[in-house]
Every structure is written in C-alpha cells, then in structure tokens.
Amino acid sequence: MNLTAQEIFALRTELIHQRRWNELAAHYAEDAVVDMPFALPEPVRLHGRPAIEAHLATAALAPLAFTVENVVIHQTADAEVIIAEYDYLLSVTTTGKTQRVSNIQLFRVRNGQIVETRDYHDHHRIRQALT
C-alpha cells in the first residue's frame, strides 16, 4: 500500500498518540534520514531504519503522552513533500504536568515510506515538561 505523505503524517500522528512507537519505524525506508537540528544538547541526524528504531525505542521510555493539535499541512510543488505545522500537547504520565510544544516537520515520502524528515521541534519545551 503506497500511502501519500499526508496519509503517512496522519498515521504517524495516530501511532505516536497511541504510544505505539515500535510500529512507527516500519514506515521509514531502510536508508531514511531524520534531521533534528534543534535537538538538545546538540543537533541529531539519524541515518537508516536501525538508528531510527533505536531513537524511537528511547522515546517510548519517556513518561510522555502526545496529543497532536492545530495541524496545518502545506502541500509543496514536489509531490513527495509536505510541510506539517502542529502543536503537541504533552502530558507527563508520572506527574500530570502538561506542556504545549510547537513543531514544524518536512516529510518526504516515496513509494509509501518516509525517506526523509526534518524535524523542528521545540526540544527546550519538551525538556521543560520533564523537569
């Protein structure tokens, strides 16, 4: 099944909301690249599905629940690419503390798989939620 970039974004959003992190990596191409230039303490670049799986396994351990709100999808001249603007409403499962985090992501999807993302999450706010 060849999902579009917008369909992949919707599926990804639902998997994250349901904390089904282990299923998410299967939607990335074997040689996919994920760039997170605003990650703390330094930018992160993941190359290949195994690196992405490891990163997602770490995310699954965090005591965070994610709800996606205020989604705006921008179509581009490139049929493989969308840009998604959205907010995460984060809930810390151990304390109940919440935090709103703004995000922008570029998704490149080819043959129904994510081949590239550039993730501009507000990692500072995510860290604040956890402290």
Backbone hydrogen bonds, N-H to C=O, Kabsch-Sander energy under -0.5 kcal/mol:
donor,donor_aa,acceptor,acceptor_aa,energy
3,L,1,M,-1.0
8,I,4,T,-2.7
9,F,5,A,-2.4
10,A,6,Q,-2.2
11,L,7,E,-2.5
12,R,8,I,-3.1
13,T,9,F,-2.6
14,E,10,A,-2.0
15,L,11,L,-2.6
16,I,12,R,-2.4
17,H,13,T,-2.5
18,Q,14,E,-2.2
19,R,16,I,-1.6
20,R,15,L,-3.1
21,W,19,R,-0.7
23,E,20,R,-1.6
24,L,20,R,-0.7
24,L,21,W,-1.0
25,A,21,W,-0.8
26,A,23,E,-0.5
27,H,24,L,-2.0
28,Y,25,A,-2.0
29,A,114,I,-3.1
32,A,29,A,-1.9
33,V,115,V,-1.7
34,V,46,L,-2.5
35,D,117,T,-2.5
36,M,44,V,-3.2
38,F,119,D,-0.6
39,A,36,M,-1.6
44,V,36,M,-1.9
46,L,34,V,-3.0
48,G,32,A,-3.6
49,R,30,E,-2.0
52,I,48,G,-1.9
53,E,49,R,-3.2
54,A,50,P,-2.2
55,H,51,A,-2.1
56,L,52,I,-2.6
57,A,53,E,-2.3
58,T,54,A,-1.7
59,A,55,H,-2.1
60,A,56,L,-2.1
61,L,57,A,-0.7
61,L,58,T,-1.0
62,A,58,T,-0.6
62,A,59,A,-1.1
64,L,62,A,-2.0
65,A,91,S,-2.5
67,T,89,L,-1.4
69,E,87,D,-2.7
72,V,85,E,-2.8
74,H,83,I,-3.2
75,Q,73,I,-0.6
76,T,81,V,-1.0
79,A,77,A,-0.6
81,V,78,D,-1.9
82,I,107,F,-1.9
83,I,74,H,-2.1
84,A,105,Q,-3.0
85,E,72,V,-2.9
86,Y,103,N,-2.0
87,D,69,E,-2.9
88,Y,101,V,-3.1
89,L,67,T,-3.1
89,L,87,D,-0.5
90,L,88,Y,-0.8
90,L,99,Q,-3.3
91,S,65,A,-2.2
92,V,97,K,-3.1
93,T,63,P,-2.3
93,T,91,S,-0.8
94,T,63,P,-0.5
95,T,92,V,-0.8
96,G,92,V,-3.4
99,Q,90,L,-1.8
101,V,88,Y,-2.8
103,N,86,Y,-2.4
104,I,120,Y,-1.1
105,Q,84,A,-2.5
106,L,118,R,-2.2
107,F,82,I,-2.7
107,F,105,Q,-0.5
108,R,116,E,-2.8
109,V,80,E,-2.7
109,V,107,F,-0.5
110,R,113,Q,-2.7
113,Q,110,R,-1.7
114,I,27,H,-3.3
115,V,108,R,-3.0
116,E,108,R,-1.5
117,T,33,V,-2.1
118,R,106,L,-1.7
119,D,35,D,-3.3
120,Y,104,I,-3.1
120,Y,118,R,-0.6
121,H,119,D,-0.8
122,D,102,S,-1.0
123,H,121,H,-1.5
125,R,122,D,-0.5
126,I,122,D,-1.7
127,R,123,H,-2.6
128,Q,124,H,-2.2
129,A,125,R,-2.0
130,L,126,I,-1.2
131,T,127,R,-0.7
131,T,128,Q,-0.9
